[in-house]
């Protein structure tokens, strides 16, 4: 229970914790940020890691000069694109098991099915759209690997989506993070980002439930 509360505290007070980590780890903070974003997008078992909120908080702190925005932008882009690429490869490797509807440890089938429905609706653009939707962001490249999307097509959508997501989240924090209201209510802003980003997931979930009942 204490570990869960600690995670929630870090999640809601990313600005304070990032400042502390920057002081404690110095240049290695760039590696830590890379690993978190890479894992959040690269492994289907880690959708709980901070994504949008972490990138936004980093942008807000970059204004103070404690972290450089140019290198962190490059690091986040590489991490996001590399993470999706690894996730695609994992999906391709487990393709036969998924298509055979075998249970895969730590991977909820409902998430796979939800993302698959998203794919059928939006096609290859799902890789770009999913960047801005938690959980689906983590499962979209995995489902793309399971499916028939060629790697060349996937990597194009992957690069566009990754760079767009980092640009919007990071520079939103950079340009708006130091506004008095945002600084004084940073925890609420982070929570708001999480809630807003989850709205599409909730809508999709409700629609699926309604459709299932009708059937």
C-alpha positions in Angstrom: 0.0 0.0 0.0 2.8 2.4 0.9 4.5 1.7 -2.5 1.2 2.6 -4.3 0.9 5.8 -2.3 4.5 6.7 -3.1 3.9 6.1 -6.8 0.8 8.3 -6.7 2.8 11.0 -4.9 5.6 10.9 -7.5 3.0 11.0 -10.3 1.1 14.0 -8.9 4.2 16.0 -7.9 6.4 15.3 -10.9 7.8 18.8 -10.8 9.1 18.5 -7.3 10.4 15.0 -7.8 12.0 15.8 -11.1 13.8 18.8 -9.5 15.0 16.5 -6.7 16.2 13.9 -9.2 18.0 16.5 -11.3 20.0 17.6 -8.2 20.6 14.0 -7.1 21.5 12.3 -10.4 22.8 15.3 -12.5 23.2 14.4 -16.2 21.9 10.9 -15.6 18.4 12.4 -15.4 18.4 12.3 -19.2 18.9 8.5 -19.1 16.1 8.1 -16.5 13.7 10.1 -18.6 14.6 8.1 -21.7 14.0 4.8 -19.8 10.6 5.8 -18.4 9.2 7.0 -21.8 10.8 4.0 -23.6 9.2 1.5 -21.2 5.8 3.3 -21.2 5.6 2.9 -24.9 7.7 -0.2 -25.4 6.2 -2.8 -23.2 2.5 -3.8 -23.0 2.9 -4.5 -19.2 3.9 -0.9 -18.3 1.0 1.3 -19.4 0.8 2.7 -15.9 4.0 4.7 -16.2 3.7 8.5 -16.6 3.7 9.6 -20.2 2.0 12.9 -21.1 2.4 14.2 -17.6 6.1 13.4 -17.4 6.8 15.1 -20.8 4.7 18.1 -19.8 6.4 18.4 -16.4 9.9 18.2 -18.0 9.0 21.0 -20.4 7.8 23.2 -17.5 11.1 22.6 -15.6 13.2 23.3 -18.7 12.1 26.9 -18.6 14.1 27.3 -15.4 17.2 26.0 -17.2 17.8 23.1 -14.8 17.3 20.8 -17.8 18.0 21.6 -21.5 14.9 21.5 -23.7 16.7 20.7 -27.0 18.5 17.5 -25.8 15.4 16.3 -23.8 13.2 16.8 -26.9 15.6 14.6 -28.9 15.8 12.0 -26.1 12.0 11.8 -25.8 11.5 11.5 -29.5 14.1 8.6 -29.7 12.6 6.9 -26.7 9.0 7.2 -28.0 9.9 5.9 -31.5 12.2 3.1 -30.2 9.7 2.1 -27.6 6.9 1.6 -30.2 9.4 -0.3 -32.5 10.2 -2.7 -29.8 6.5 -3.1 -28.9 5.8 -3.9 -32.6 8.5 -6.5 -32.6 7.1 -8.2 -29.5 3.6 -8.2 -31.0 5.0 -9.8 -34.2 6.9 -12.4 -32.1 3.7 -13.3 -30.1 1.5 -13.2 -33.2 0.6 -16.9 -33.3 -0.3 -17.0 -29.6 -2.5 -13.9 -29.8 -4.3 -15.1 -33.0 -4.9 -18.4 -31.4 -6.5 -16.6 -28.4 -4.1 -18.1 -26.0 -3.7 -16.4 -22.6 -0.5 -14.3 -22.4 0.7 -13.6 -18.9 0.5 -10.0 -17.7 -1.4 -9.0 -20.9 -5.1 -8.3 -20.7 -7.0 -9.6 -23.7 -9.6 -6.9 -23.3 -7.0 -4.2 -24.0 -5.8 -6.0 -27.1 -9.4 -6.3 -28.4 -10.2 -2.7 -27.6 -7.1 -1.6 -29.5 -7.9 -3.9 -32.4 -11.4 -2.3 -32.6 -9.6 1.1 -32.7 -7.4 -0.1 -35.6 -10.4 -1.3 -37.6 -12.0 2.1 -37.2 -9.0 4.4 -37.9 -6.6 2.1 -39.8 -2.9 2.8 -39.8 -3.5 6.3 -38.5 -4.2 4.6 -35.2 -0.4 4.6 -34.5 -0.5 8.4 -34.6 -3.9 8.9 -32.8 -3.0 6.4 -30.1 0.0 8.4 -29.0 -2.3 10.8 -27.3 -4.4 8.1 -25.6 -3.0 6.2 -22.5 -3.2 2.4 -22.6 -4.1 2.4 -26.3 -0.8 4.2 -26.8 0.9 1.1 -25.3 -1.1 -1.5 -27.1 -1.4 0.0 -30.6 2.2 -0.9 -31.7 1.7 -4.4 -30.2 -1.5 -5.0 -32.1 0.1 -3.6 -35.3 2.9 -6.2 -34.9 0.3 -8.9 -34.4 -1.6 -7.8 -37.5 -0.6 -7.4 -41.1 0.8 -3.8 -41.1 4.1 -3.8 -42.9 7.0 -2.6 -40.9 7.9 0.2 -43.4 4.3 1.6 -43.1 4.4 1.2 -39.3 7.7 3.1 -38.8 6.4 6.1 -40.8 3.3 6.4 -38.6 5.5 5.7 -35.6 7.9 8.5 -36.3 5.1 11.0 -37.1 3.2 10.1 -34.0 6.2 10.1 -31.7 7.5 13.4 -32.8 4.1 15.0 -32.7 3.3 13.7 -29.3 6.6 14.8 -27.8 6.4 18.2 -29.5 2.9 19.0 -28.2 3.4 17.6 -24.6 6.9 19.0 -24.1 6.4 22.5 -25.5 3.0 22.9 -23.9 4.8 22.5 -20.6 7.7 24.7 -21.8 5.4 27.6 -22.8 2.6 27.3 -20.3 4.2 25.5 -17.3 5.5 28.8 -15.8 2.2 30.6 -15.9 1.3 31.5 -12.3 -1.9 29.5 -12.2 -0.2 26.4 -13.6 2.8 26.7 -11.2 0.6 27.2 -8.2 -1.8 24.3 -9.1 0.7 22.0 -10.8 -0.6 18.8 -9.2 -4.1 19.6 -10.3 -2.9 20.4 -13.9 -1.1 17.1 -14.0 -4.2 15.3 -12.8 -6.3 17.2 -15.3 -3.9 16.1 -18.1 -4.4 12.5 -17.0 -8.2 12.8 -16.8 -8.5 14.5 -20.2 -6.2 11.9 -21.9 -8.3 9.1 -20.4 -11.6 10.4 -21.8 -11.3 8.7 -25.2 -10.6 5.4 -23.4 -13.7 5.8 -21.2 -15.9 6.7 -24.2 -14.6 3.6 -26.2 -15.2 1.4 -23.2 -18.8 2.6 -22.7 -19.5 2.2 -26.4 -18.2 -1.3 -26.4 -20.3 -2.1 -23.3 -23.4 -0.7 -25.0 -22.7 -2.6 -28.3 -22.2 -5.8 -26.3 -25.5 -5.4 -24.5 -27.4 -4.8 -27.8 -25.9 -8.0 -29.3 
